[in-house]
């Protein structure tokens, strides 16, 4: 058993997944907070000795010595919940995206720095074996200079969580911080991770379907990095057959990744052939791996520099730039809050 006490705030799909994964990693001292009593009762059947509360304030008052808090609420509530946990000197794991705007972000950054808290964003695709391989190939310049990268994906929102009414999910509601751009922000995050920071960005979002939502269901962005790499990304809530992949164009070769086929294809122009790298992979593996990384850093009391909330704020600002369709000239500054 790992001697850590962890509270998870928000026990919908991702919160429940984290609780079950933490339990599988031998974290036995778990606390769950959610307004839905039925959710909590279902989780108690799966996780022995799980402590449950319908309010965060009550949980923080009664539960002492909490080592880390997982923020898994609807997006618009991330910052208020994170601030309460940080005030209680609790290390933070915040699900993507950091928020739906920049309000309160600077306050949270200053607070966690002042209290020397460990923070991590829930960006599980950075732990995907295919993307990790591509990152290694790019960093080691195995296909030379990178010219461009194209990411694409999409899924049909009503099929996302088949047992739920999609109209009631946070992704479908503006007031909860929904919309395809923020819901699928993983793409913008791993593109920054793979090829660097944008110098400018052009974006377009729209609502084109008959889905009963008040947010965008399609998003497109194009940007150039500080290394002059051209990047584009497309995502939507519309595709009946989900897809997720990317192409990387380099001076000495091409890389193709397909999430659903569990493989990375690398074109070798010298041999004029494709080389396939296949791997065994289950979707939950990357969620487990990100938890292991967070728990390891928590155990050593080592701060996470590459995936902390400041990094999450950079990805958020890029998404907001796409939403408002403007060019970034001084990319990412906390000097002012929006």
N, C-alpha and C positions, 0 to 999 in steps of 0.2 A: 504494500500500500504506500502511495506517495502522500506524505504528510502535508497536504495543502488544503485550504478551505476556499472554495470557489463559489461565487454567486453568479447565476445567469439571469439576466433581466430581459424578459420577453421570450416566451416559450412556444412560438410558432414553429414553422418548419425548420429553420436554421437553429433556433435556440434549442429545440428538442434534439436535433442532431448533435449539437455540441455537448449537451448533457449526457447523452448516451455514449458518445465517444470518450468523454472524460471518465465516465464510469468504467468503460472498457480498458482505459489506461490506468486503472486502479486508483483513481481519485474517488474516495468514498465519502468525503465530507462535502457534500454538494447542497446548495441552496437554490431554489427556483422561485422566481417572481413573475406572476402573470395575472391579468385581470380575469382570465377565463378559468373558473374553478374546474370545469370538466377537463381542460388540458392538464391541469396540475394533477388531478386524480389519475388520469391515464399515465402520466409520467411516474407517479408513485408506484404504480403496478409494475413498471419496467425497471425502476431504480430503487432498490431497498434503502431504507433510512433517509430518503430524500426529504429535506425540509422545504415546505412550501409556504408562500405568502402571496396575498393579493395586492400588497402595497410595498413599495421600496422602502419608505420611511420606517415602517414597522419592522421590516427585515433587518435594516441597519441598526435599529435600536436593540433588537433582541439577539442578533448574531454578532458576536465579537471575534476579532482575530481573522477577518477575511483577508486572504492573500491576493486574490484577483477577482475582478468583475468582468463578465462578458456582457456587452451591450448588444442585444439582438432584437430590439424594439423596431417598430416602423421608423424609417429614416429620419423623419422630422423630429423624432424624440431622442435621437442619438446624443446630441450635445447636452441637453438638460439632464439626462440620466448619467452621462459620463461625468459631468460636473459634480453631481451629488456623490458619486463613487470616489472621485478624486479628492473631494473635500474630506472624505472619510479615510484618506491615505490608502486607497485600494488601487493596486496596479490594474491596468486596463487592456482588455482585448475588445476592439470595436469592430463590429461587422461592417462590411462595405455597404454604401459609401459612408464617409465620415459624417456627412450631413447632406441637406438639400440646398443649403446656402452657407455663406461664411459667417453668419451671425453666431457669436459665441466661440468661434474657433480660436481666435487669439487668446481669449480668456482661458480656455482649456489648456492651450500650449503653455502659457505662463504658469498656470497652476501645477501642471504635472512636472514642469522643470523645477519649480520652487520646492515641491515635495519629493523630488527625485524619484518619480514613479517610472516603472517600466511600462511602455505602451506598445501595442502592436495592432495593425489593421488586419482584418480578416480578408485577405486577398489570396484565396486558396490556389488560384491558377499559377502562382509563382512556385507552387510545389508539384505541379504537373510534370511527369517525367519527360513528356515530349517537349514542353517549353523549356525545361531545364537543359535538355540536350541542345536545343536551338541556341539558347543563351551561351552555352559553352562553345559551340561552333562559331558564333559571331565574335565572342571575346577572344578566341584563339585565332581569329582571322583565317579560318580554314577555307572560306570562299572569298577571301580578299575583302576589298572595300565593299561596304553595303551601299547599294544605290537606292533601293526602295523596299517597302514592306506593305503588304495589303492584308488586312484582317477582315473577316466577314463572319456573320453568324445571324442566328435568329431562331425563334420558336413561336408557337402559337400560344398566346397567353392563357386561354381557357384550358389548355392541356398541361400547363406548367405544374400545377398541383391538382390532379384530377378529382380529388375528394373535397375540394374547396370551391366556393363560388368566386370565380375570378374577379367579379365586380366589387367584392368586399376586401380583396387583398390590397396591401399597401402599394403594390406596383401599379394598380389601376387608379389610384387616387392622388390628385395633386396635393391635397392637404396633408397627406402622409409622406410626401416626398417621393412619389412614384414617377412613372414614365420609363420608357425603355432605355434612355441614356444613362440614368443613374442606376437603374436596376441591373443593367448589363455593363457596369463601369469597369468590370474586370478587364475588358479589352483595352481601354485607355491605360489602365494601370500596367498591364504586362507589356504594352508597346513602349511606354516610358522606360520600363525596366530593361527591355531588350536593346533599344537603340538610342536612348537618351532623351533629353528635355527638348520640348518644342520652343522654337523662336517665335513662331506665329501659327495661328490656326484659323481655318475657315470651316464653318459648320452649318448644317441645316437639319431641322427637326420638323415633323409634321404629324398630324392625325389624319390618316387616309382611309381607315377601315370603318366598319359599322360596329366595332366592339363598343360595349357600353362602358367607356372609360373617359375621364376628362383630362388625359395626359397624352403626350405624343406616343405613337406606336411605330415610328420609323425615325432613324437618326443616321446621319452621314457626317463624317469629318475628314478633313485633309489638313495635314500640317507638315512643317519641315523642322528637323531637329537642329541642334547646335553643330552637328557634324554634316549638315546638308543632306541628310537622308530624307527622302520623300515618303510620307506615311499616309495611308488612308484606311478608314474603318467604316463598315456598314453593319447595322444591327436593327432588328425589328421584333415586333410581337405578332407577326403575321404568318410565318411559314409553317404550313401543316406538317412538313417533314423538316425537323430541326437540323441545322447544320452549324458547324463551328470550325474554323480553320484559318490558316494564314499562309501566304507565300512571301518568301524573302528572296530578293534579287541581288546577287553579288557579282563582282567582276570575274570570279573564278567558279561560279556555280549558282545553283538555285536550291532553295529548301521549300518543301511543302509539308504542312502539318494538317492532319485531319483528326479532330477530337474523337469522332465516332468510330474511326477505323483503328485507333490505337497505334498509329505509326507516324514516323517522320521519313519522308523521301528526300534524298539528296542527289542532285544531278551533278555528275562528274563530266565536264566537257572534254577532258583529255581521253577518257575511256568511252565517251559518248554513251553513257548508260546511267540509269537511275539505281541508287542503292537504298534499299528500304531498311529502316531500323524499327523493328516491331517490339512491343513491350507488353507485359501483362499489367493490366491496370483496371481497378475498380474506382468509380467516382469517389467513393468515401475515402480512398487512400490519401488523397491530397488534403482532405479535412483532418485526417488523423495526423499526417505529417506536419501540418501547420501547428497543431496543438502540441505535438512533441517538441517542436522548436520553441514555442512560447514557454512551455513548462521547463525546458532546459535553461533558457535564459532567466526564468524566474528563480530557479534553483541556485544558479550562480550569481544572481543579482547583477546580471550584465545587461546593459541597455541595448536596445535594438535600434541601430542607426538607419538601416535600409528599408524598414517596413513599419516605422513608427507613425504616430498621428501627424507629424509634420509632413512625412512623405504622403500620407493619405490626403492631406490638405492640398498638396500639389496636384494629385490626380483629380480631386474635387474641383479645383480651380480650372483645370483643363476642361472638365465636363461643363462647367458653367460658362466657359468661354465659347464652347460649341453651341450651347443653348442661346447665348446672346449674340452669337455670330460677329465677333470682333477679333482684331488681331492683338496678340499679346506682344507688347514691346518691352515691358519690364516684367519678365515672367516671374510670377509668384513672390509677392511681398506681403508681409503681415502688417505693413505700416498703417493700413486702413481696413476696416471691416465693411463688408457689403450688406 
